Amino acid sequence: MKLKTQTICCPHCGHHQRIELDASGGDQDFYDDCRVCCNPIHMRLHVDDANRKIELWVDGDDEQLY
C-alpha cells in the first residue's frame, strides 16, 4: 500500500491541513471537507508509476478544470 502524507491549502479559506493519500488504488477523483470552513475540497490524484511520482491537484468544488 502506498500511503503518503501531504499538506494542502484549502482553496476556500486558505487553512493548511494534512491529509493522507492512499495511492494503491491508482488514479482517483475525490472530495474531502475542510476541517475549518467545512467547504468541499476537490482533489485529483494521479499515480505515475514510470517516474515513481504521485501528483495531486486541489481545487474548490465550484471551480472547473479544463
N, C-alpha and C positions, 0 to 999 in steps of 0.2 A: 504494500500500500504506500502510495506517495503522498505523504502529508507535509504541508508547508504552512508556516505561519507568515501572514503578510499584514502590514499596516496599510489601511486605506483611509482616504479622506471622504467624508460624507459630502456628496455634491449639493445637498440642500443646506446644511448648517455649518459645514467645514470641520466638524469634530473628527479627530483622528481616532480610529479604533482598530484593534487587532482582530483578524478573522483567521480561521483555519481552513485551508483549502485541501480537498481530497482529489488528487489528480488521477487516481486509479481508474476512474470511470471514463477517462478521455475528455474530449471537449464537452463543455457544459454551458448552459444558459440558465441563470437562477437569480432569485431575489432574496435579499435579507433586509430587515428593518434596522434603521439607525437606532442605536441604544439611547441617544439623546433626544432627537426630534421625532422619532418613530416613523419617519417617511421611508418609503421603499427605495432600496438601492439596487439597481440592476447591475449584475455582474456577468461577464462573459469570460470563460476560462478556455484557453487553447493550450493543449499539450503538444509540444514539438519534440517528439522522441528522437528525431535525427540529430538535433542540436542539443538535446537534453535540457530544454528550457520549458518553463511554464509562463505563459503570458496571461495577464489579467487586465481587462478593460472594465472600468467602473463609470456609470453614469446614472443620472436621475431617471426615474420611471417615466417622466414626461418628455425626455429627450429622445430624438430619433437618430439612429446611426445609419449612415449610407455606405 
